[in-house]
Amino acid sequence: MNYLLLGPEEGEKNEWLRREKEKVLKEHPDAEIHSFYTGDDDGASVSAVMSQPSLFSSFRYAVIRQYEARSGKDSITDAIISFLKSGQNDAELVIVSAEKSEMKISKEILSRIPKENRLMFWEMFESRKREWIVKAFRDEGFSIDQEGIEEILFSTENNTADMKNLVTSLSLYFHASKPDKRTITADDIEQYAVKTRGEDGYTLFAAIAEGDLEHAILIMKTLEETDSYAAVRAFSIVTQRFRLLENCLIMKSQGASIDTIAKEASYLSPYPAAFTQKGLKAREKTAFSKAMSVYSLEDASRIIGYLGKMDSTIKNTSADMHMLVFTDILYTIIRYKGKETGINAAGNGLDIML
């Protein structure tokens, strides 16, 4: 059987994939296991594995990840369709995408994967996330207080994969540094962040808040050199921060003080299981205060629209073109406050800084 996994909840998708792999190996102990990444692998790679039976095993199990990153120029969709058309019964293909609907999936793919095998993984509701965090820390031998839970929610993307990574990292850190510790607090998490966190979407936003183009580009370069997808995730955080900045600016226009803004500012998550994120952390007040002096309400709204428009461009850009595209985006945000000029940043001397 073949499957299509959709939606933003990466943690539950990964858990489903783990169980499915175990099931396949139980039924076919000699199965070949393959993983492909859209953007890194092409249709020829998929076809080489899936087009004909294996000489060395009775079954092939393949997962195509990050299918949302496909472009019209690659051949991976054609390879998928060719395999599905072949009707092979000694292989299973799982397509994994962060897309939130089937609208952009080829009809030829959808027609060959039964509806019951097309699974949607929505983001957890806030209450479930809290329960998940408590259980995850309990499994690691810790309890966590309410402020600590808030810090975890604030510090991660909106899926359990990111929360699991942070819970695991924190547990390893405190088991090693404080073996007798049993309760994790918000202060502990902040201490961990200070000692271990490098550049991310929050430090990128802080540079953008300052209007410091050169620093923002250097942060982006660091992210790109560390992990080709770290920069993509960073822009997701920047978009969230601008949504929050927009609300801060609305409150400022109504005469609210920075302390009131820090306490009450909120924005509605764009994810399907929509929830409201509220308030600024103490360490964010300076960045948002500066951002409110650099960007107007009109600027923030325009930049949010621009980042939304550029989201698919970012996800569909090949790794070797990331820095050029990201530099153009930063230039448009910082220099032109989201106004698209058609000017290529690389032609304005910024390539010197790269």
DOVEXDREN-217038 format. One record per residue (C-alpha): residue in one letter; x, y, z; residue number from 1. Coordinates in steps of 0.1 Angstrom, whole numbers, plus 5000, padded with zeros to 4 digits. Each point is the difference from the previous one (the first is absolute). Example, Ala and Ser with C-alpha at 12.3 -4.5 7.8 and 13.67 -1.06 7.14 Angstrom:
{baba->A	u->5123	v->4955	w->5078	roza->1};
{baba->S	u->5014	v->5034	w->4993	roza->2};
//
This chain:
{baba->M	u->5000	v->5000	w->5000	roza->1};
{baba->N	u->5011	v->5035	w->4993	roza->2};
{baba->Y	u->4994	v->5031	w->5021	roza->3};
{baba->L	u->4999	v->5038	w->4999	roza->4};
{baba->L	u->5007	v->5018	w->5033	roza->5};
{baba->L	u->4990	v->5037	w->5001	roza->6};
{baba->G	u->4999	v->5028	w->5026	roza->7};
{baba->P	u->5023	v->5021	w->5023	roza->8};
{baba->E	u->5002	v->4975	w->5030	roza->9};
{baba->E	u->5034	v->4985	w->4993	roza->10};
{baba->G	u->5003	v->4981	w->5033	roza->11};
{baba->E	u->4969	v->4979	w->4995	roza->12};
{baba->K	u->5010	v->4994	w->4964	roza->13};
{baba->N	u->5034	v->4987	w->5012	roza->14};
{baba->E	u->4983	v->4977	w->5025	roza->15};
{baba->W	u->4977	v->4986	w->4973	roza->16};
{baba->L	u->5031	v->4994	w->4978	roza->17};
{baba->R	u->5018	v->4982	w->5028	roza->18};
{baba->R	u->4970	v->4977	w->5006	roza->19};
{baba->E	u->4996	v->4993	w->4963	roza->20};
{baba->K	u->5037	v->4992	w->4995	roza->21};
{baba->E	u->4998	v->4976	w->5030	roza->22};
{baba->K	u->4969	v->4984	w->4984	roza->23};
{baba->V	u->5017	v->4996	w->4966	roza->24};
{baba->L	u->5032	v->4985	w->5016	roza->25};
{baba->K	u->4978	v->4976	w->5020	roza->26};
{baba->E	u->4983	v->4988	w->4969	roza->27};
{baba->H	u->5031	v->5001	w->4978	roza->28};
{baba->P	u->5032	v->4997	w->5021	roza->29};
{baba->D	u->5022	v->5003	w->4970	roza->30};
{baba->A	u->4983	v->5031	w->4987	roza->31};
{baba->E	u->5021	v->5028	w->4984	roza->32};
{baba->I	u->4994	v->5034	w->5017	roza->33};
{baba->H	u->5005	v->5032	w->4980	roza->34};
{baba->S	u->4995	v->5037	w->5008	roza->35};
{baba->F	u->4999	v->5028	w->4974	roza->36};
{baba->Y	u->5000	v->5037	w->5005	roza->37};
{baba->T	u->4983	v->5022	w->4975	roza->38};
{baba->G	u->5025	v->5027	w->4988	roza->39};
{baba->D	u->5030	v->4978	w->5008	roza->40};
{baba->D	u->4989	v->4968	w->4981	roza->41};
{baba->D	u->4983	v->5000	w->4966	roza->42};
{baba->G	u->4977	v->4977	w->4981	roza->43};
{baba->A	u->5029	v->4979	w->4986	roza->44};
{baba->S	u->5010	v->4991	w->5036	roza->45};
{baba->V	u->4964	v->4989	w->5008	roza->46};
{baba->S	u->4996	v->4981	w->4967	roza->47};
{baba->A	u->5033	v->4982	w->5005	roza->48};
{baba->V	u->4986	v->4985	w->5032	roza->49};
{baba->M	u->4963	v->4996	w->4993	roza->50};
{baba->S	u->4998	v->4992	w->4963	roza->51};
{baba->Q	u->5009	v->4963	w->5003	roza->52};
{baba->P	u->5002	v->4972	w->5027	roza->53};
{baba->S	u->5031	v->4997	w->5021	roza->54};
{baba->L	u->5024	v->4971	w->4994	roza->55};
{baba->F	u->5008	v->4998	w->5037	roza->56};
{baba->S	u->4968	v->5004	w->5019	roza->57};
{baba->S	u->4963	v->4991	w->4998	roza->58};
{baba->F	u->4987	v->5035	w->5006	roza->59};
{baba->R	u->5009	v->5037	w->4997	roza->60};
{baba->Y	u->4987	v->5028	w->5023	roza->61};
{baba->A	u->5007	v->5036	w->4990	roza->62};
{baba->V	u->4992	v->5033	w->5015	roza->63};
{baba->I	u->5001	v->5033	w->4980	roza->64};
{baba->R	u->5003	v->5029	w->5025	roza->65};
{baba->Q	u->4995	v->5037	w->4996	roza->66};
{baba->Y	u->4978	v->4995	w->4970	roza->67};
{baba->E	u->4988	v->5036	w->5004	roza->68};
{baba->A	u->5034	v->5011	w->4988	roza->69};
{baba->R	u->4995	v->4986	w->4965	roza->70};
{baba->S	u->5002	v->5024	w->4970	roza->71};
{baba->G	u->4986	v->4998	w->4965	roza->72};
{baba->K	u->5034	v->4993	w->4987	roza->73};
{baba->D	u->5008	v->4969	w->5019	roza->74};
{baba->S	u->4990	v->4965	w->4990	roza->75};
{baba->I	u->4991	v->4985	w->5033	roza->76};
{baba->T	u->4962	v->5002	w->4994	roza->77};
{baba->D	u->5004	v->4982	w->4967	roza->78};
{baba->A	u->5019	v->4972	w->5018	roza->79};
{baba->I	u->4973	v->4997	w->5027	roza->80};
{baba->I	u->4973	v->4998	w->4974	roza->81};
{baba->S	u->5019	v->4974	w->4979	roza->82};
{baba->F	u->5004	v->4978	w->5031	roza->83};
{baba->L	u->4964	v->5003	w->5010	roza->84};
{baba->K	u->4988	v->4992	w->4965	roza->85};
{baba->S	u->5022	v->4968	w->5000	roza->86};
{baba->G	u->4979	v->4985	w->5028	roza->87};
{baba->Q	u->5029	v->4981	w->5015	roza->88};
{baba->N	u->4991	v->4980	w->5031	roza->89};
{baba->D	u->5035	v->4994	w->5013	roza->90};
{baba->A	u->5006	v->5037	w->5009	roza->91};
{baba->E	u->4984	v->5027	w->5021	roza->92};
{baba->L	u->5004	v->5038	w->4995	roza->93};
{baba->V	u->4992	v->5027	w->5026	roza->94};
{baba->I	u->4999	v->5036	w->4988	roza->95};
{baba->V	u->5004	v->5025	w->5029	roza->96};
{baba->S	u->4991	v->5037	w->4996	roza->97};
{baba->A	u->4994	v->5030	w->5023	roza->98};
{baba->E	u->4971	v->5012	w->4977	roza->99};
{baba->K	u->4967	v->5005	w->5017	roza->100};
{baba->S	u->4978	v->4988	w->4972	roza->101};
{baba->E	u->5000	v->4977	w->4970	roza->102};
{baba->M	u->4993	v->5030	w->4976	roza->103};
{baba->K	u->5036	v->5001	w->4987	roza->104};
{baba->I	u->5006	v->4963	w->4998	roza->105};
{baba->S	u->4998	v->4985	w->4965	roza->106};
{baba->K	u->4966	v->4984	w->4992	roza->107};
{baba->E	u->5019	v->4971	w->4985	roza->108};
{baba->I	u->5016	v->4993	w->5034	roza->109};
{baba->L	u->4967	v->5005	w->5019	roza->110};
{baba->S	u->4981	v->4977	w->4977	roza->111};
{baba->R	u->5025	v->4972	w->5008	roza->112};
{baba->I	u->5001	v->5003	w->5037	roza->113};
{baba->P	u->4967	v->4990	w->5018	roza->114};
{baba->K	u->4984	v->5028	w->5020	roza->115};
{baba->E	u->5004	v->4979	w->5032	roza->116};
{baba->N	u->5038	v->5000	w->4993	roza->117};
{baba->R	u->5002	v->5038	w->4997	roza->118};
{baba->L	u->5006	v->5012	w->5036	roza->119};
{baba->M	u->4999	v->5035	w->5014	roza->120};
{baba->F	u->5020	v->5009	w->5031	roza->121};
{baba->W	u->4987	v->5033	w->5015	roza->122};
{baba->E	u->5018	v->5019	w->5027	roza->123};
{baba->M	u->4990	v->4991	w->5035	roza->124};
{baba->F	u->4977	v->5022	w->5020	roza->125};
{baba->E	u->5017	v->5020	w->5027	roza->126};
{baba->S	u->4987	v->4979	w->5029	roza->127};
{baba->R	u->5013	v->4968	w->4983	roza->128};
{baba->K	u->5034	v->5015	w->4995	roza->129};
{baba->R	u->5002	v->5008	w->5038	roza->130};
{baba->E	u->4991	v->4964	w->5008	roza->131};
{baba->W	u->5026	v->4988	w->4975	roza->132};
{baba->I	u->5028	v->5021	w->5015	roza->133};
{baba->V	u->4992	v->4988	w->5035	roza->134};
{baba->K	u->5001	v->4963	w->4989	roza->135};
{baba->A	u->5031	v->5005	w->4979	roza->136};
{baba->F	u->5019	v->5014	w->5030	roza->137};
{baba->R	u->4986	v->4973	w->5023	roza->138};
{baba->D	u->5013	v->4973	w->4976	roza->139};
{baba->E	u->5035	v->5016	w->5004	roza->140};
{baba->G	u->4998	v->5000	w->5038	roza->141};
{baba->F	u->4990	v->5037	w->5005	roza->142};
{baba->S	u->4969	v->5020	w->5009	roza->143};
{baba->I	u->4995	v->5035	w->4986	roza->144};
{baba->D	u->4982	v->5031	w->5015	roza->145};
{baba->Q	u->4974	v->5021	w->4982	roza->146};
{baba->E	u->5024	v->5028	w->4991	roza->147};
{baba->G	u->5024	v->4974	w->4986	roza->148};
{baba->I	u->4972	v->4986	w->4978	roza->149};
{baba->E	u->4993	v->5035	w->4987	roza->150};
{baba->E	u->5037	v->5004	w->4992	roza->151};
{baba->I	u->5000	v->4968	w->4980	roza->152};
{baba->L	u->4970	v->5010	w->4980	roza->153};
{baba->F	u->5015	v->5035	w->4994	roza->154};
{baba->S	u->5034	v->4986	w->4989	roza->155};
{baba->T	u->4989	v->4974	w->4975	roza->156};
{baba->E	u->4982	v->4998	w->4967	roza->157};
{baba->N	u->4964	v->4988	w->5000	roza->158};
{baba->N	u->5005	v->4963	w->4999	roza->159};
{baba->T	u->5011	v->4972	w->5023	roza->160};
{baba->A	u->5032	v->4992	w->4980	roza->161};
{baba->D	u->5015	v->5033	w->5011	roza->162};
{baba->M	u->4987	v->4996	w->5035	roza->163};
{baba->K	u->5015	v->4965	w->5002	roza->164};
{baba->N	u->5034	v->5013	w->4988	roza->165};
{baba->L	u->5000	v->5026	w->5027	roza->166};
{baba->V	u->4988	v->4977	w->5028	roza->167};
{baba->T	u->5026	v->4974	w->4990	roza->168};
{baba->S	u->5028	v->5027	w->4999	roza->169};
{baba->L	u->4990	v->5015	w->5034	roza->170};
{baba->S	u->4998	v->4965	w->5016	roza->171};
{baba->L	u->5034	v->4990	w->4988	roza->172};
{baba->Y	u->5015	v->5034	w->5011	roza->173};
{baba->F	u->4986	v->4999	w->5035	roza->174};
{baba->H	u->5006	v->4963	w->5005	roza->175};
{baba->A	u->5036	v->5007	w->4993	roza->176};
{baba->S	u->5004	v->5034	w->5017	roza->177};
{baba->K	u->4977	v->4995	w->5030	roza->178};
{baba->P	u->4994	v->4963	w->5006	roza->179};
{baba->D	u->4979	v->5006	w->5031	roza->180};
{baba->K	u->4976	v->5024	w->4983	roza->181};
{baba->R	u->4964	v->4989	w->4998	roza->182};
{baba->T	u->4980	v->5031	w->4989	roza->183};
{baba->I	u->5005	v->5021	w->4969	roza->184};
{baba->T	u->4991	v->5037	w->5003	roza->185};
{baba->A	u->4998	v->5029	w->4976	roza->186};
{baba->D	u->5033	v->5013	w->5015	roza->187};
{baba->D	u->5016	v->4967	w->4992	roza->188};
{baba->I	u->4989	v->5001	w->4964	roza->189};
{baba->E	u->5013	v->5036	w->4996	roza->190};
{baba->Q	u->5033	v->4989	w->5016	roza->191};
{baba->Y	u->5003	v->4972	w->4975	roza->192};
{baba->A	u->4992	v->5024	w->4971	roza->193};
{baba->V	u->5026	v->5024	w->5011	roza->194};
{baba->K	u->5027	v->4973	w->5002	roza->195};
{baba->T	u->4991	v->4981	w->4968	roza->196};
{baba->R	u->4979	v->5020	w->4976	roza->197};
{baba->G	u->5017	v->5016	w->4970	roza->198};
{baba->E	u->4983	v->5019	w->4972	roza->199};
{baba->D	u->4963	v->4993	w->4993	roza->200};
{baba->G	u->4969	v->5017	w->4988	roza->201};
{baba->Y	u->4998	v->5021	w->5032	roza->202};
{baba->T	u->5035	v->5014	w->4997	roza->203};
{baba->L	u->4993	v->5007	w->4963	roza->204};
{baba->F	u->4968	v->5019	w->5009	roza->205};
{baba->A	u->5020	v->5020	w->5026	roza->206};
{baba->A	u->5024	v->5011	w->4972	roza->207};
{baba->I	u->4971	v->5008	w->4978	roza->208};
{baba->A	u->4984	v->5020	w->5029	roza->209};
{baba->E	u->5032	v->5021	w->5001	roza->210};
{baba->G	u->4998	v->5006	w->4963	roza->211};
{baba->D	u->5036	v->4985	w->4998	roza->212};
{baba->L	u->5002	v->4984	w->4966	roza->213};
{baba->E	u->5036	v->4990	w->5002	roza->214};
{baba->H	u->4995	v->4982	w->5033	roza->215};
{baba->A	u->4968	v->4983	w->4987	roza->216};
{baba->I	u->5019	v->4987	w->4970	roza->217};
{baba->L	u->5029	v->4987	w->5022	roza->218};
{baba->I	u->4974	v->4982	w->5022	roza->219};
{baba->M	u->4984	v->4985	w->4969	roza->220};
{baba->K	u->5033	v->4988	w->4987	roza->221};
{baba->T	u->5008	v->4984	w->5033	roza->222};
{baba->L	u->4967	v->4982	w->5000	roza->223};
{baba->E	u->5004	v->4989	w->4964	roza->224};
{baba->E	u->5035	v->4986	w->5006	roza->225};
{baba->T	u->4988	v->4981	w->5031	roza->226};
{baba->D	u->4969	v->4984	w->4984	roza->227};
{baba->S	u->4985	v->5007	w->4965	roza->228};
{baba->Y	u->4965	v->4999	w->5015	roza->229};
{baba->A	u->5008	v->5021	w->5031	roza->230};
{baba->A	u->4996	v->5032	w->4980	roza->231};
{baba->V	u->4966	v->4988	w->4987	roza->232};
{baba->R	u->4988	v->4994	w->5036	roza->233};
{baba->A	u->5014	v->5033	w->5011	roza->234};
{baba->F	u->4978	v->5019	w->4975	roza->235};
{baba->S	u->4970	v->4982	w->5014	roza->236};
{baba->I	u->5009	v->5015	w->5034	roza->237};
{baba->V	u->5006	v->5034	w->4985	roza->238};
{baba->T	u->4965	v->4999	w->4985	roza->239};
{baba->Q	u->4985	v->4991	w->5035	roza->240};
{baba->R	u->5020	v->5029	w->5016	roza->241};
{baba->F	u->4986	v->5025	w->4974	roza->242};
{baba->R	u->4965	v->4988	w->5007	roza->243};
{baba->L	u->5006	v->5008	w->5037	roza->244};
{baba->L	u->5017	v->5033	w->4991	roza->245};
{baba->E	u->4969	v->5010	w->4980	roza->246};
{baba->N	u->4979	v->4996	w->5031	roza->247};
{baba->C	u->5026	v->5019	w->5021	roza->248};
{baba->L	u->4998	v->5029	w->4976	roza->249};
{baba->I	u->4962	v->5000	w->5001	roza->250};
{baba->M	u->5001	v->5002	w->5038	roza->251};
{baba->K	u->5027	v->5027	w->4998	roza->252};
{baba->S	u->4977	v->5021	w->4976	roza->253};
{baba->Q	u->4973	v->4997	w->5027	roza->254};
{baba->G	u->5024	v->5015	w->5026	roza->255};
{baba->A	u->5010	v->4968	w->5019	roza->256};
{baba->S	u->5033	v->5001	w->5019	roza->257};
{baba->I	u->5028	v->4975	w->4992	roza->258};
{baba->D	u->4993	v->4981	w->5032	roza->259};
{baba->T	u->4963	v->4996	w->4990	roza->260};
{baba->I	u->5010	v->4990	w->4965	roza->261};
{baba->A	u->5025	v->4974	w->5014	roza->262};
{baba->K	u->4972	v->4985	w->5021	roza->263};
{baba->E	u->4970	v->5002	w->4976	roza->264};
{baba->A	u->5014	v->4998	w->4965	roza->265};
{baba->S	u->4987	v->4969	w->4981	roza->266};
{baba->Y	u->4995	v->4985	w->4966	roza->267};
{baba->L	u->4979	v->4972	w->4986	roza->268};
{baba->S	u->5021	v->4970	w->4988	roza->269};
{baba->P	u->4995	v->4994	w->4962	roza->270};
{baba->Y	u->4999	v->4963	w->5006	roza->271};
{baba->P	u->4966	v->4981	w->4995	roza->272};
{baba->A	u->4996	v->4993	w->5037	roza->273};
{baba->A	u->5002	v->5037	w->5006	roza->274};
{baba->F	u->5010	v->5013	w->5034	roza->275};
{baba->T	u->5011	v->5033	w->5014	roza->276};
{baba->Q	u->5036	v->5006	w->5011	roza->277};
{baba->K	u->5002	v->5028	w->5025	roza->278};
{baba->G	u->5026	v->5022	w->5017	roza->279};
{baba->L	u->5037	v->5008	w->4996	roza->280};
{baba->K	u->5028	v->4984	w->5020	roza->281};
{baba->A	u->5021	v->5024	w->5021	roza->282};
{baba->R	u->5030	v->4995	w->4977	roza->283};
{baba->E	u->4978	v->5008	w->4969	roza->284};
{baba->K	u->4988	v->5034	w->5013	roza->285};
{baba->T	u->5031	v->5018	w->4987	roza->286};
{baba->A	u->4998	v->4985	w->4965	roza->287};
{baba->F	u->4963	v->5008	w->4996	roza->288};
{baba->S	u->5005	v->5035	w->5014	roza->289};
{baba->K	u->5026	v->5006	w->4974	roza->290};
{baba->A	u->4980	v->4984	w->4973	roza->291};
{baba->M	u->4971	v->5023	w->5008	roza->292};
{baba->S	u->5022	v->5030	w->4994	roza->293};
{baba->V	u->5014	v->4986	w->4967	roza->294};
{baba->Y	u->4968	v->4986	w->4984	roza->295};
{baba->S	u->4966	v->5016	w->4998	roza->296};
{baba->L	u->4967	v->4981	w->5002	roza->297};
{baba->E	u->4997	v->5004	w->4962	roza->298};
{baba->D	u->5035	v->4986	w->4996	roza->299};
{baba->A	u->4993	v->4970	w->5023	roza->300};
{baba->S	u->4968	v->4991	w->4981	roza->301};
{baba->R	u->5018	v->5003	w->4967	roza->302};
{baba->I	u->5029	v->4979	w->5011	roza->303};
{baba->I	u->4976	v->4972	w->5013	roza->304};
{baba->G	u->4984	v->5000	w->4966	roza->305};
{baba->Y	u->5033	v->4999	w->4982	roza->306};
{baba->L	u->5013	v->4971	w->5022	roza->307};
{baba->G	u->4968	v->4981	w->4994	roza->308};
{baba->K	u->5005	v->5005	w->4962	roza->309};
{baba->M	u->5037	v->4989	w->5002	roza->310};
{baba->D	u->4992	v->4969	w->5021	roza->311};
{baba->S	u->4997	v->4976	w->4970	roza->312};
{baba->T	u->5030	v->5016	w->4983	roza->313};
{baba->I	u->5021	v->4993	w->5031	roza->314};
{baba->K	u->4988	v->4964	w->5003	roza->315};
{baba->N	u->5005	v->4993	w->4962	roza->316};
{baba->T	u->5035	v->5016	w->4998	roza->317};
{baba->S	u->5029	v->4976	w->4994	roza->318};
{baba->A	u->5026	v->5000	w->5028	roza->319};
{baba->D	u->5027	v->5016	w->4978	roza->320};
{baba->M	u->4977	v->5030	w->4994	roza->321};
{baba->H	u->4989	v->5005	w->5036	roza->322};
{baba->M	u->5024	v->5028	w->5010	roza->323};
{baba->L	u->4992	v->5021	w->4969	roza->324};
{baba->V	u->4962	v->4997	w->5006	roza->325};
{baba->F	u->5003	v->5006	w->5037	roza->326};
{baba->T	u->5022	v->5030	w->4995	roza->327};
{baba->D	u->4975	v->5015	w->4976	roza->328};
{baba->I	u->4972	v->4994	w->5026	roza->329};
{baba->L	u->5020	v->5016	w->5028	roza->330};
{baba->Y	u->5008	v->5030	w->4977	roza->331};
{baba->T	u->4963	v->5004	w->4991	roza->332};
{baba->I	u->4989	v->4999	w->5037	roza->333};
{baba->I	u->5027	v->5022	w->5015	roza->334};
{baba->R	u->5007	v->5025	w->4973	roza->335};
{baba->Y	u->4966	v->5002	w->4983	roza->336};
{baba->K	u->4977	v->4989	w->5029	roza->337};
{baba->G	u->4984	v->4973	w->4979	roza->338};
{baba->K	u->4996	v->5021	w->4968	roza->339};
{baba->E	u->5010	v->4978	w->4970	roza->340};
{baba->T	u->5024	v->5020	w->4977	roza->341};
{baba->G	u->5012	v->4973	w->4976	roza->342};
{baba->I	u->5036	v->5009	w->5011	roza->343};
{baba->N	u->5023	v->4970	w->5005	roza->344};
{baba->A	u->5019	v->5004	w->5032	roza->345};
{baba->A	u->5031	v->4984	w->4985	roza->346};
{baba->G	u->5002	v->5028	w->4976	roza->347};
{baba->N	u->5002	v->5026	w->5027	roza->348};
{baba->G	u->5033	v->4992	w->5015	roza->349};
{baba->L	u->4987	v->4976	w->5026	roza->350};
{baba->D	u->5018	v->4971	w->4984	roza->351};
{baba->I	u->5031	v->5015	w->5014	roza->352};
{baba->M	u->4988	v->4992	w->5035	roza->353};
{baba->L	u->4992	v->4964	w->4991	roza->354};
//
